[in-house]
Amino acid sequence: MSRTVVVSGGGTGIGLATARRFVRDGDQVVLIGRRADVLDKAVAEMAGAVACPADLTDPQQVRRAAHFVCEEFGAVDVLVNNAGGNGRLEPPVAAEFPLASVAHDWTLNFRLNVLTAVLLTEALRDHLASPGGRVLFLSSIAALRGSGPHAYASAKAALHPYAFALARDLGHRGVTVNVVAPGYTEETEIFGGALPDERREALVAETLNGRPGHPGDVAETVHWLSSPAADHITAQVIQVNGGAERGR
């Protein structure tokens, strides 16, 4: 049976791979993101996908996006909160003094990674399929290790207690809520471009299986957690990092 799947940040990288995975099952996928041109390019290659441009840090735009989804498709079977980033794709802002720069960086990362997920989830929570609804949050290995930019790692970590509380709130409806935490994943925009060879080799060397992650690795995990096979899994953080969080 076809399901309605909402993927935020679904135009590139992990979000796009996730959308493709659900489309292969014949599901109806709604891609939400700020860049209309990127979304249009993505849906052009996928039958069964539609674009819904929206800035998910803006409550009014989130409300409009949620209204579109519910009016067009009814209940939401799967919500994948993938939108985020570490601010590298944002326009640079000149700060008058160092502390102002710190405030901007931390505020930006919480807006990109936490507010986007919370606003969209709260807008759609009453419209999640019951039973059988699935909510997924994309976190990061940085949230578990405190690695990478501090503001980004902290913002991703903030998703975990929210997901756990949501799992308690929605459990009686038969809705599961989980977090997927990828490690180094190539073919994404998180680093703002190609990594220097030395840095890439260091990240791959941290894995136990000796290879980088790819968007499809994460997409398959999200897809499985959204399946009936994962019906008894909720309030969990599932790592997809080749064992890198353990280190060598």
N, C-alpha and C positions, 0 to 999 in steps of 0.2 A: 504494500500500500504506500502511495506517495505521501511524503511528509513535507511540512513547511519548515525550512531551515533558514535562520537569519544569521548572517556572518558579518560582523563589523570589521572594518579594515580589510575587506575581502578582495581588493583589487590587485594585490601583489603578494608575493612571498607565501608565508604560511596560510594566510587567509584565502588566497587564490587557490592554493593546493587543496585546502579544505573544501572550498566550494566545488571544485572539480570532482572531488571524491563523492560528495553527496549527489551531484548531478548524474554521475555514473549509475547511481541507484535509481534514477528516475525521480528524485525528489525535486520539489520546487525550492529554489534558493533565492533569497533576497540579499543582495550585497549593499551594505551601507558604508559610506565613507565620505570624506570631504571633497575628494578630487573627482568631479563628475567625468572628466575625460578618461581617467584611469578606470573607473567603473564601467564606462561605456565600452572600452576596449575589452575588458574582461568578459562582459556578458555577450559580446558579439561572437565569442568563440564557444559559448555554452548554451545549448538549447535547454530551456527550463530555468534560466536565471534572469533576474531583473535587477536593475540598479535603482537605488534610492539615495541620492546624494543628501548628506546632512552632516553638519558639524556636531558631533556627539558631546561636545562640551557646552553646547547651548541648549538649555532646557526647552525653549520654544521649538527648535529644530528637531529635538528628540521626540517631543510630543507629536509633531507633524509626521515624523517617520513612523512612529508607533501606530498612529491613526491609519497611515497608508497600509501598513502590513496587515492590521486587523480588518480593515475594510475590504482589502483585496483577497486575503487568504484565511481569515478567521483565526483559529487557534495556532499558536506557535509550538511546533513539536521540539525543535532544537534551537537554542540560542548560543552562538559561539562569540564570546567577547574577545575579539582578537585585536581590535584597534589599540594603538599605543605607539611607543617609540621613546627614544632618549633625547629628543629635541634636535638631533643633528639635521633634520630636514626643515626645521623652522627658520624663519628669517632671523639673522643675528640682531641682537638688541644691545646697544651701548649702555653700560652701567656707569654711573657716576663714581662709585667706589666699590671695593671688593664685596662688602656685605650686601649691597644691592644686587650684585651679580649672583650671589648665593641664593638670595630670596627669589630672584627670577628663575633660576635653574630648578629649584625645588618646587616652586609653584607650577612651572610648566610641566614637569614630569608627573606631578599628581593630577594635573588637568588631563594630560594625554593618556595616562594609564589607569587612573582610578575613577575620575569623574566620568569618562566616556563609558566605562563598564557599568558603573553604578546607575547612572541616569537611564541608560538603555534597558538595563535589567528591571529597574523599578517601573519603567513605563510599560514593560511587557509582562511582568510577573503574574498579573491577574488573567492574562491571556495564554498562559502556558498550558499545553495539553495536560489534562488530569484524568487518569494517571498516564504515565509514560513520558512526561516532559523531561527535557534535558537542558541544563545550563552548564556551559563550560567557560572557564576563564583561562586566558593565556598569561602565564607568569614567566619566570625566567630562572635559570640556575643562579643568576646574580642574587635573587631574593633569598636563596638558601645559603649562599656562601658569603654574601656581603661583598661580592666582587664587582668589577666594573664601576661605572659612575655611581657615586653614593645615592644621589637623588633617584636615579632610575631603579636601583636595587631596592631601595626603601619603598618606592611607589608600587613596584610589583609585589613586594612582601605584604603591602597593605590589602591586597586582594584576598589573601588567604583567610584572615578572620571573617571578612565579609562573606566569603563563600561558605565557610563553616556555619555561620549564623543563618545564612539563607537555606542551607541544607536542612537545618533544624526546623525552620519556619515552613518549608515546603514539603517536608518528608511525608506528612499525613496525606498529601494530595498525590503521592506516588511520583513526585518530581525529584530527580537526583541533581546534585550540584557538585561539580568537581573542578579541580585546577590541573592544568597541564603545564609543566615547567621545562621548556626546552633548554638545551645547552647551545654551544656554538652551532649555528645553522647557516649554511651557505645559501646563496640565491635569495637573500632578503635585503632590505634596505636599512637594517639596524645599524650598520657601521658607516652608512653614508657613502659607500663605494667599496672597491676591492681592498682587502687587507694586505699589508706588506707580507711578503713570503715568510719572514721570520716570525711574525705574530701569528699567522695562520698555522705554521708548523707547531708553535708552542701550544696553541689551543687543541689541535688534533692530538698532540702528544699526551694531553691530560686524559684522553679517553682510554678506556680499557680495550676497546676493539679497533683502535687505530684508524678511525675515519671521522670526517666531519658529519654533522647532521645535515639532512636535506628537508625541505618543506614537506615532502611526502611522508617522511617518518612521523612528523607531528600530526599531519592530516589523518593518517591511519589510526593513530592513537585516539584522536578526537572522535573519529568515526566509530571506533569500537566502543568508547565510553557512551556514545549516543545510541547504541544498539540494545536490543532486549537482552543480549548476553551479559550486559553490565548493569542489569537492573538492581543488583544488591550492592553496588559500589557507589558511595556518596560521601561527601565531606573528606575527600582524599586529594593529595597532591601527587600526581603521577609524573615522574621525571622521564624525559626523553633526551638523554645526553651521553649515551655510550659509557656510562659509569664515571663521567668526568667529575661529578660532584664528590665522589669518593677520593679522587686523586690517585696518583701512582705512588 
